[in-house]
Amino acid sequence: MNSHGNQSEAAGSTPPLAVFCDFDGTFSVQDVGSTLARRHGGHRRPAAWARYEKGEITAWEYNMEILDRLPVSEDELEAFLRTVELDPGARDLVDWCERYGVPFRILSDGFDYNLDRLQEINDVRFAYDANRLRYEGGVWRIDVGSPDPMCSCGTGTCKRARIAEFRRGNAGAKIVHVGNGRVSDLCGALEADVAFAKGTLAETLDQRGEPFERFDTLFDVIRKLEEWV
């Protein structure tokens, strides 16, 4: 398991609210892995995506086919990461949670290397769970962070499982999940007490008749959280 930062407040105290947030396309504007895959592994994507859509491979196996051994140098990756924009309300959401003592955690099916660098580049700090990335001979080598073979998401970092673990240690906390994608965010949205959604996650929840709060930027999330605090 790849875990950075504490999952809960101090022992013996249960926060009334906890916020779990997707990174790519939610906390950040761009999807880091998807953008790099298009630029450097685009030729692999159509066939792999077709296999994923047919249920022949899992989301993580799709990642392995596209991103493992991706020929992106550390210098190229650094240059790209410096172009990644955070959501306009990203820092404010982290600050708001800190101000009110609300646990905040990024749940990402992306990679620890990228999240560590983006925190440094943008001078923002957050706890997170993510998959692992290292360099070997100038290419990416990736590994799962927190998978759950019992969950249908098939991702390297199962958001449902991470939220469920937090809930077991913090009974009574109102748990919020914020996300934008149907592949990695759906299980977390369904596990949470309140789901904030946009993009394909919102479309999927709407099709399933599941309740959720729509948002465009994280400022919208903060405004709703203010009502509960």
N, C-alpha and C positions, 0 to 999 in steps of 0.2 A: 504494500500500500504506500502511495506517495502522498504525504500529508504535511502541509506547511502551516504552522500556527495552531493555536488551540481551538478545539471544536466548540467549547462552551465557556461560560463564565466561571468564576472561581467556584471551587467545590462547595456544595451545600446551597448554592443560590440558583434559582431557575429564572431566566429572563422572561418577561411577558411576551417578547417578540424576538424573532430571529430572521435574518435575511440571507438567502442563498441566491447568488447571481451568476448566470452564464457569462463567459468572457467574450468570445468571438461573435461580433455582430450585436452584442448587447452592452457590455461594459466598454468594448471598443467598437469603432465604426466598421472597420474592416474585419473580415474573417481571415486571420493570419494563415492558418494551414491551407484553407481553400485557395487563397490567392497565390501562395507559393506553389501549390499543386498545379494550378492552371499554368503558371509561368514555366515551371521546370519539369512537370510530369504530365503535361496535358495529354500526351499521346496514350497514356495508360488509362485515363479516366473513363472514356465511353464504355469500354468493354467491362471494366470493373464495376461501374455504376449499374450497368444492365444486369450483371450477376447479383448485385445487392438488391435491386428492385425485384428480382425473381425469387429472392430469399435463399440464394445459393451460398452467399457469404454473409457474415455479420458486419456491422458497422466497423468494428475493430479490424476485421480481416480486410475490409475495403481500405482502411488506413494503411495497413501493412503493404498492400499491393501498390498503393500510390506513393506513400511517404517514406517507407523504409528504404534506405539507400538512395534517398533523394540527393542529387548532386548539387547542393547549395553550399558554397563555402561559408565559413564564419564571417568573413568580410561582407559577402553578399547579403547574408542574413541580417547582420548588424545594420547595413545601409537600409534594408527594407524596414526593419523594426523602427527605425528612426522616422519613418513616414507614417506609421500607424497612429491614427487619431483615436483618442478616447471619446466616449459619448460626452456631450456637453455637461451632463449632470453627474458624471462618474465620480469625480473628486468630492462633489457635494454630498453624494450618497454615502460615501465612506465617512466623511466628516460628520454627517447627520447621525449615522449609527454610533459613531464614537461618542458624540455629544450626549446621546440618550442611553448609552450603555447597552445598545442592541448588538448582539453578535452579528458580524458580517463576514461572509465567506464566499469566495469565488469557487464555483464548481465548473471545471473546464475539461472537455475532451481533447483539448490542445495539449501543450507541452510545457514542462517546468522551465526549461532553458529560456523559452520565449517570455514566459510570465515574469521570471526573475529580471531579465533585461528590460522589459517594458516598465517594471516598477522603478528601476534605476533611471531609465531615460525620462520618465514622466514624474519622478519624485512623488510617488504615491505608494502606500503600503497596504497590503491586504493579505489575510490568510487565504490559502487555497488548497484545492486538491486537483491534480492534473496527471497526465501521462508523462512518461520520461523520455527525454531526448539527449543523446550524446553524439559526439563526432567520432568517427572511426575511419581513418584513411580519407578524410575530406568529405565523407558523405554522412547523411543522417542514419542513425540507428535508433529505433524507437521501441518502447516497451510499455505495457499497460500500467496504469496507476492504481485504480480501485475497481476492478471489474466485478460483476455479479452474474455468474452463469445462470442464476435463477430468474433474471430479469430479461424481458424480451428486447430491451434496448440494444444489447449486443455491443455496447461501447466499452472503451478501455477504462473510463471513469463513470461508473453508474451513479447518476445523481439521485435516483430513488433510494439506493442503499445508503448513500452518505447522509441524506436527510433523515432516513429511518434511524440511523445510528444516533444522530443528534437527538431525535425525539425520545429514544429510549432513556437517555440521560437527563432529559429536560421535559418531563411530563408536564403538560399544561401550557407550554410555550406556543404562541401562535406563529406558525412557520410560513414564510413567504418565499416563493421561488420566482425569479425573473429570468425570462429567456425569449429566444426568437426562432429556434429551429425545431422541427418535428423529430429529427433523428435522435439527437442527444438530450433535448430538453423535455420531451414529452413525459417520460417516467418521473422526472423531478416535479413537474407541474402537477401531475396527478397525485403525487405523494404529499405535496404541500397543502396547507390549509387554504392559502390564497395564491393563485397564480397570476402573475403579470405577464402578458404575452403580446408579441407582435410577429410579423412575418409568417412563415409556414407553421409555427407553433400556434399562433392565433387561428389560422385557417383550420388546422387539425382539431383543436379544441372546440371550435365552433361547429364543425361537421359532426363531432361526437356528442354535441349537446352539453359539454362540460362548462361550468361557470368559470369566468376569468375576467381580469381587469385589463383592458387595452392600454397600451402606452406607446408613445413615439420616442421620447427620451427619458432618461432616468429622473429628470425633474418631475415628470408626471408621477413616477413612483413615489418620490419624496412627498409630493403634495398629498397623496392618498395615505401614506404612512403617518403624516402629521395628524390626520383625523383620528387615528387609532391611539396615538400617544398623547 
